[in-house]
Amino acid sequence: MHPRSSGQSGHQGAVLKDIVRGVEIKTKAPLRITFAGGGTDLEPYLSDYGSYVLSAAIKMYACAIYSLDYSPQTQMEQILSRMAGRGGLRIINDVYPMSGLGGSASCVVAGIKAIYPSLTKEQIARMGFFIERNIMSVAGGNQDYYCATYGNFLFLVSEGGNTEVTELQMSPRLSRLLLLAYTSIRSMDGNDIIKDQLTRYNVKALHHQKQIAKGMRDCAKQGDLAGFGKLMNEAWHCKKEFSPLVSNSIIDAFYTKALSLGAIAGQIMGAGGGGYMLLMEDPDREGELRHNLTTQNIPYHNVEVDTDGVRAIE
């Protein structure tokens, strides 16, 4: 995919003139949480059977600043800056690397928006996927780029090289029941976990994960919070069947403790092995999990859905 193929060179020239006059181009893209379906958007399963993923963009961000005065430092900044032809990018992420929240994808999406501000959301998502998979050789699926680009609570159906994006309305009650807690530092690179998953290629578990995503979508539409939580718990146990590297004794112990403190379900974010776990409070015991985590000095973040996706900022 060549960035100039979208016919934006004229507009890009105007953007560069603004930068010459001292105006920096600043953008941000949200990170994401995944409820179910992660792993089905990886090859070869994606091409063999198609993918269903239920996920949401959240109000944690990667930011990019584009200026003629900057010299790119990281590999991603260097690649995107070469695409721009002039100037350089600075990219900042809200969370530590390997947190499981799709931060790498959000960084590249924010960077693309900064240097190609007139691309459509679909073009940005596809370009981000292309850059990380084909140029940077980062393993993973396609869901992260769509969440970072579109924002919102999404059901993604990918088949035959196309991705259908359906924006859902997350109920305020569901949002109040969700939180993120940090389990541990991931000691293993996500690429290695994904490679192990692909080597094992547990098609039965991936089929199951795909149907769970569809079921959770239906529960969300119907306002069935108990059913949503039950399937989210099922999605976590199914995900552990992908590879023994997805979880470990620390994560398993954390999950068991969370259930005892008032959670109804949990799901490790990203490839697994550490980072953030998404927890859902029992709808019949709302507030109990947060109270107990606070009492035991276990830090957590409330989950707020970002509805805008990637955008320019002041």
N, C-alpha and C positions, 0 to 999 in steps of 0.2 A: 504494500500500500504506500503510495507516494503522497506526501502531504499537499503537494501542489495540484493533485488531480481534481480537487474539489472546486477549483476555479476561484480561490480566495486571494490571489496575488495582488489584485488592485486594492482591495480593502486592507491587506496586510501592509502595503506601502503607506497608507494613511496612518495606520497604527504606529509604524516606525517614525513617522514625522512627529507624532505626539511625544514619543519617547525622546527624540532629539531635543524637543522643547522642554524636557525635564519631567514629563509625566510618566510615572511608572505604571505598568499594567499589573494589577493585583487581582488574584482570583482565589476562590476556595472551593473545595469539594468535600462532601461528607464521607465519613467512614460508614461501615455497615455492620449489621448483625444478621445472622442466618438462623432461621427456625428449623428448616428441613430442606432436603434436596441437594445440599452441598455434596459434591463428589459425582453427582450424575452429570455435571457440566464439564467433566474431564473426558478427554479422548482416552481409549477408543469408544467408551460407552456412549458419549454424546453422538457420534456418528452412527453407532450401531442401533441405538434405541431412542435417542432424544432425551431431553432433560426437563425436569420441573424443579424449580427452586422458589422457595418462599423466603423473602428477606426484607430488610428495611434499612433505609439510610437514617443515620442518627446525628444528633447535634454535637459531633466531635469531628474535627476537620483537619485536612491537609491544605496548606496555603502555598501559593506560588507568586513570586514577584519577578517580573521581566523588565530588564533595563539594559540600555547600551553600556552602562558603567560596570556591570557585573561580569565576573569571570566564573564560569561554572566549576564546581568542585567535584560533585559526585558523578557516577556513571550516568545516572538518569538525567541530571542537569546538563551534562555534556552532550548527550544524544539529542535532547530536545533543543538545546541551543544551536547545535549544528543544523537542525531542521529549520530553525528560524533564519539562519544565515547571518545574522548580526546580533550583537549583544549577548546577554546571558541570563540564566534563571537562578533564582534561589528558591528552594522548596523546604517547607517546614511542616512537620507532622505533629499532631496533638498527642500521640501516644508513642511508647517505646516500640522499636522494631520487634517483629514476631509476636505481637499482641493478639493476632487472630482477627482483627477488625478490618482487614482489607486496606490497610494504610498505604501499601505500595501502589495499589491501583488508584487510590484517591490522589496520591502525589502525581502520578503521571497524567491523570485526568485534569487536575488543576493546572499542570504545566501546559498541556495542550490548549486548554481554554485561554491561557495567557498569551500564547503565541499565535493561535488561530481562533480569534474571538467569534468569528462568524460561522464556524462549523455547526452543523446540527447536532443534537444530542446523540443521535444514532451514529453519526460520523465520528464523534469524539469517543464513544464507547468502543467502536470497532478499531479505531486507531490506537487507543490505549492497549487493547488486547493484543494487537499486532506488535506493538513496540516491546511489550514485556515478554511475550512468548517467542517472537521471531528474532528480535534484536538482542534483548537482554537475557534470553534463555531462562526466564523465571517460570517454573511449573505452576499450573493452576487452571481454574475454570474461567468462565466469562461473566459470572454474576457480579463480581466486584465492580466492574467497569460500568455496568448499567445502573447499579445502586448509586455509585459516585456521580454519575452523569444526570440521571433522572430524579434522584431523591425519592422520597415517599415509601410507602409500604407496598412491595411489589411481588407479583407472581410472574415469574419468567418461564416461558416455554420456548425451548430452543430445539429446532428440528430442521434438517436439510440446509444448514448454513445460515438460517435466519432465526432471529429471536423476537418473539412477541412479548411486549411489555404491557402488563395490565396493572394499573395503579388501583390499589384497594384503599378503603378508608379504615384506618385502625381506630377502634373505639377508644375513647378516653379511659374507660375502665381497664381495658387490656394494657394500655400504655402504663397506667399506674401500678399494674401488677408486675411489671418487668424491671429488672435491674441487672447491672453488670458488676461482677466481683472478680478480682484478679487472683488467680489460683497459684501461679508460680512462674518463674522465668523459664521459657522454653529452652531446653538444653540442646535440642536437635533442630537443625534447619528444616523448615517446612517442605522444601524440595525433597528431602530424604524421606519424609513421611509420605508424601504424595507418590514418590517412586515406589515405595514399598506397597502402597495401596494398589498401584497400577500393576505391579508384578503379581500380586495375588488375584486381582480382578474378580472380586466376589460379586458376580452378576446378580445372584439371588438377593443379596443385601442391598445392592444398588436399585433393583426393581422395587424392593420394599420401601427404600428411602424416597423414591419418586412418588409412590402412592401416598406415603405419609404427608408429603408436601401438599399434594392435592387435597387430602383430608383436612389438613390444618387450614388451608385456604377456605374450604367450605365452612369449617367451624367459625372462622373469623367473620365470614359473611353473615352467618346465622346468629352471631353473638353467643355462641356456645363456648364459654370460657373454660369450663371444666373439661370439655372434650378437647379443646385446644391444648390445655396443659397435659392431658393424658397422652396425646399424640406427640407432644414435644418430648416427653419422657421416653416414649417409644423410639423417637428419632435418635436420641442420644445413645441408647443401647444398640440400635441398628448401626449407627456410625462406628461404634467400637468394633464391629465385625469387619470393617474395611481393612484394618491393620492393627496389630497389637501396639503399635507406636502411637495411636491416637490418644490413649489414656495411659496413666501410670498410677502407682500407689498413692501419690500425693493428690492427684486429681480425683481419684475414686473416693478417698477419704474426705476430701472437701465436699464432694457431691452428697455423700451420706450425711455429713454434718449439716449441710444446707437443708436437706429434707427434714432433718430433726428440728430445725429452727423455724420451719414454716413454709418452705418451698414445696411446690407441687411438681416441679420439673426443672431441668437444667440442660444446657447444651454447650459444650466447649466450642469456642469460636475458631474459625480458620481450620487449618489442617489438623490441629490438636497438639498434644504433647506439652501444653502449658498455655500461658496467656490468660485471656479473659474467658469466664464462663457466664453465659446468659442464664439468669434464674427467673423463674416465674413464681410469684406468691400463690398460695392456695386461695382461690376466690372466697372461700368461706372463712378465711383467717387473715383477711387483708390487713396489712400493717404489722403483723406479727413478725415476719421475717426481717423487715427493716429494723424493728425494735430490737430483736435479738442480735442481729449483726452489730448494731451500734453498741449494745450492752457489752458484747464480747470484743469490741474494738477491731472488728473486721471491716475494712473500708469497702465501699461500693459506690457505684454511680447510678443515678436515676436514668432511665431511658426516655429520651425525647426524640420523636421522629422529625427528621428534616424533610420538608415538603418541596424544596426548591431545587435541589441538586446543585451541580457546579454553576458558579456565577462569578461575575466580576464584583469586586468590593471596593469601597473607598480606601 
